[in-house]
Amino acid sequence: MAISDAEFHYIKDFIYQQAAIDLEPGKAYLVESRLQPIARREGFASLSDMIAKLRAQPANGLNWLVVEAMTTNETYFFRDVHPFELLKTKVLPELIKRRAAQRQINIWCAAASSGQEPYSIMMLLREHFPELSTWKINFTATDISNQMLNRCREGFYSQLEVNRGLPVTLLVKYFEKISTEWKIKDDLRRAIDFRQLNLAQPWPALATMDIVFIRNVLIYFDAATKKPILARVRKLMSPDGYMFLGGAETTLNLDESFKRVQVNNSAYYQLNAA
């Protein structure tokens, strides 16, 4: 049974309050498709019954199940290609020169989803910058979803997932076949610190970052949420650091402290000089 308009608006407001995800009008079908499996699994006779329980007791354990279900986790290895090429040909070579004395680089992937993006970055480091094997690479990857973070830490991917964007040479080198799935090798998994972080709520302490990947997540937020997120990123970034956004995302009219640097088919953002 379809949820009512009132139930949709309750879920819309609830998701915004919990995770700042801005559901557009007309997305009742999305709410139904994402939440009905939870209602069945939790033993409710209907989705409406589950929403009624959530309204009566917002912190009864259902709240996080609902938030996780409404989080979009579309990702794949080396997604969009061009940012990774830019990372390889320009960003990392420049940083390696400037950090030669410190021999340390801090990287943050701010919307890790099921792990393909941070693992793509780590494979790129291993493949193209062997000199970094003696450096200190602090790599933090965060996501709002503990379910997704557990997937990241376990590092298991289906045949379909490794077929999306991952060159076979890297599959053979950095994964091992276990039954019908592929698992990231342990040394790569141990190189990344996966942590829970809700971008729309207060953040835990993080190091000053040289590279920030915050791609394809700001599109789910409204301007009132994007602005403080970008302000926090700005405070975390080193003065000569680099930020990568998704292709449909921008800092324009949100934070004038960033400048966009276009290089061929991709771009990164840096802080304007003080």
N, C-alpha and C positions, 0 to 999 in steps of 0.2 A: 504494500500500500504506500502511495506517495505521501511524503511528509507535507504538513500544512505550511502555509506562508509564515505563520507565527513560529513554527518549529524551525523553519529555515533561518529566519531572522535571529532566533535565539542562538543557533549554531554559528551563524555568521558573526554575531557580536562576541560569542564565547571564544571563537578561534582568534578573533582580533585581539581580545584582551589577553589571551594566553601566549600568543605567538606573533601578533601583529600581522598575520596573514590576512590580506584584504580580499575576501570572496566577493566576486562580482554578482550583481543581481542576475537571476536566471540560472544559477548554478545549483539548484536544488537536486538535479539529477546526479551531480558530482557528490554531494553530501550523501545521498541515498546509496550510491554505488560503493562509497568508501566506508560508510558506517554500518550498513546492513550486515556484513560478515561479522563485525564485532558484536552486534546485537544478538546474532544467532549463537556465536561462540560463548557469550556471557549468559546465555539462557533466558533472554527476554523474548516475550511472545511477539513483539513487534519493535520496529525502530522507534516508534512513538513512545512505547513504554520505556525504552532506554533513555530517550531524551527527557522524559518526565523525571526519571531517577536522577539524571544529571542536573536538572533544574533544582530538584529538592536538596541534593547533596553534591555541590560542584566539586568537592575535593574527596570524593569517595573512591578514588582509584580509576574511575572511568575517564576522568579529565585528561590524563596523559595518553590513554589509549586513543581517545578522540583526536587529540592534537597530532599524535604520530600518524594516524590514519589520514588526516587532512594535509599532511606535508607531502609535497611533490618530490619524488626521488628519481627523476629522469636524468640519467647520466651515462657516459660510456668512455672508454679509454681514448685519450688524446682528442677529446671533444673539440671540434671546430679547427683542429690542426694548427692554424696560424698562430695563436698565442704561444703554443709550445715551440714552434719554429723561432719565434721572436725571443723566447726565453733562451733558446740554444744559441742563436747567432749574435744576439746583442746584449741582452740583460745580464746573463751570467758571465760572459767574458768581461764586461765592464765592471761588475761587482768583484770578480776575482782579482782584477788589477787593483781596485781601490781597497780591498780588504786583505791585501798581501801581508801586511804587518800583523793584523789581528788573527788571520787564518780562521775566521768564523763567519758563518752566514746563518741568519735566522729567517725561516720561511713559515708562513701561515696559510693554510687552506681553510677558509672560513665556512664553507658549506660542503663538507666531505661526502655527504650522501652515502652511497654504498662503497666508496673508496677508490673508484676508478681514477678520479682526478689526482689525489695525492700520490697514488702509486704510479701514475703516468709521469709525474714530476720526478719522483725518485728514480724511476728507470732511466729517464733522460739524464739525470745527474750521473748515474753509474756508467751509462753508455758513452757519454761525450766529454765528461770531465773527470778522468781518473785521478787527476791531481788533488781533487777534493777528498780522496780517501784518507788523507792525513790531516784534513781540516776538521773543525768542530761544526757539524751541520745540525742545528736545532730545528727540527721539523715538527710543527704542531698542526694537527688537523682536527677541526671541530664540526659538530653538527647538533641540531636541536634534538634529534631522535636517538635515544639510547639503543633502540632496535637496530638502526643503521650503523651505529658505532660498533655494536657487537659484530655485525657483518664485516665491517672494516678490519677489526682486530683478528677475526677468524680467517679472512682473506680467501674465502671460497667463491668461485664464479662458475656459472654454467657455461656450456659450450656456446650458447647464443651470446652471452655477455662477452666472452673473450673474442668472439668473431666480430664484435663491433669496435673497430678502430685500432685493434691491437695487432701489430705486425707479427707474423708467425715466428720470426727470429727471436723476438722478445718473449713470446709465449714459451718457447722451448727453453730459453735461458733463465727466465725468472719465475716460472711456475712448475709445479709437479702435478701429474695426473693422479687423482685419487677417485677411484670408481668412475662415475660419470662427470665429475667436476674437476676444475683446475684450482689449485691452491698456490697463492703467492708464497715463495720460499721464505723461511723464517728470518733470514738476515734482513730482508727488505721490510718485513712486517715490524721487526724490532726497531727499525730506523725512524719510525714515525710514532709520535705521541698523540694518540686519539683521545679527545676529551669532549665532554658534553658542554655546549654553550648555546644559549638562546640569544641571538643577535639583538632582539628587541628588549631584552631585560639587562640588568647590570652584569657586567662582565667580570670574570675572575682576573687576577693579575696575569699579564702576558708580557713576554720580553719585547724589546724594541725590534720591529720587524724590517728586514731588508726587502722581502718580497711578500706581497699579499695577493692571494687569489681569492676573490670574493665574487665569483662568477655565477650568473644565472640564478641569483637569489633575491637581489633587490627588486626584481620585476614583480615579486609577490607582495611588496610593501607599498603603502601610500607615501606621499612626500613627507608627511609629518613623522613618519618612522625612518625613512631613508636619511633625512638630514642628521639626526643624532648618531646614526650608525656610521655615516661617513665622517662625522666629527671625531668619533672615537677611533676610527681607523687612522685618521690624520694624526692624532696624538700618539698612536702606537708606532707609526712609521718612522724609520730613520730619515733624516733630511734628504738623503739621496736615494731613498728607497723607491720601489716600483709597486704599483697596484694594477691588477688586471680585473676588469669587469667583463660581463657577458656582452655579446655583440649588440644586444638591444638595450643596454644599460649605459648611463652617462652620469656625470656629476653636474652637468649643465643645469643652472637654476636651482641647484641643491647645495653646492659647496664650491665657492669660488677660489678656495685655497689649492685646488687641484688644477693642473694643466694636462691636456690630452696630447700625447705624442704619437702621431701616426707614422707607422713604418710599414710600407707596402700594404699588405692586406689585413694588417692587425694594428693594435694600438695598446699603449699602456698609459698609466697616469702617474705623474710625479707631483710633489709639492712645489708650489711657486716659491721662488726665493724670497726670503724675509726682507 
